Amino acid sequence: MLEIKDLTVYYGHALALENINLTVADRGLTAVIGPNGAGKTTLLKAISRIINPARGSIIFNGRNLLEYKPHKLALMGIAHCPEGRKPFPEMSVMENLLIGGHISPSSQLQSRLKMVLDLFPILQERKNQLSITLSGGEQQMLAIGRALMVSPSLLLVDEPSLGLSPLVVDEVERIIGGIKDSGVAVLMVEGNVDLIRDLPDIVYVLDHGNLVYSGTVTQIMNDANLSKSYFGM
């Protein structure tokens, strides 16, 4: 579904990503792990066209995303759930969801809304609350739900466990697994390796802007150096 070739990104004169090559399979879940500052968020921003790469290509279902403006990507089936959740704080839960689905045909809007509220029953209970009053875990569910309102075929998820308690992280893991099982391809970047022990089909390790390893979780855990560095084992 997604193929990235030789992607290189600078912030001014600072090199953020260098010659990144990775793929995301249709209906698969791909994880990119690495320490803070490795370039994980930059990677997703480049894919969703928030920042412009210096060179390389990003091919999504045969189309080079670098030829499109960011707002066109949602129409193509790509949704980006950003780091830090970022709901619109002075809007209600329902208003946040409806804004997420504003490009959906009116005939599909209610069915998408029902799907999201069925996936996140707590949002149904909180639908009239301002999003700023939600807990961190509830805001994360709102952010994922808002992204799903565009009916994506590819979901980009940035650090979904950031700032959440272990119990809530387990719930987020269950939700993302369910999204994958529903047929949506997922590209997730994550610093918490506990979240990627069971979910991904393939894992890429990003360090200082370079991809240093790719393989299954089992392969990484069986690599003594990588297992110690990224799994603490």
Sequence and secondary structure as in RCSB ss.txt:
>XXXX:A:sequence
MLEIKDLTVYYGHALALENINLTVADRGLTAVIGPNGAGKTTLLKAISRIINPARGSIIFNGRNLLEYKPHKLAL
MGIAHCPEGRKPFPEMSVMENLLIGGHISPSSQLQSRLKMVLDLFPILQERKNQLSITLSGGEQQMLAIGRALMV
SPSLLLVDEPSLGLSPLVVDEVERIIGGIKDSGVAVLMVEGNVDLIRDLPDIVYVLDHGNLVYSGTVTQIMNDAN
LSKSYFGM
>XXXX:A:secstr
 EEEEEEEEEETTEEEEEEEEEEE TT EEEEE  TTSSHHHHHHHHTTSS  SEEEEEETTEEGGGS HHHHHH
HTEEEE TT    TTSBHHHHHHHHTTTS HHHHHHHHHHHHHH HHHHHTTTSBGGGS HHHHHHHHHHHHHTT
  SEEEEE TTTT  HHHHHHHHHHHHHHHHTT EEEEEES GGGGSSS SEEEEEETTEEEEEE HHHHHHSHH
HIIIII  
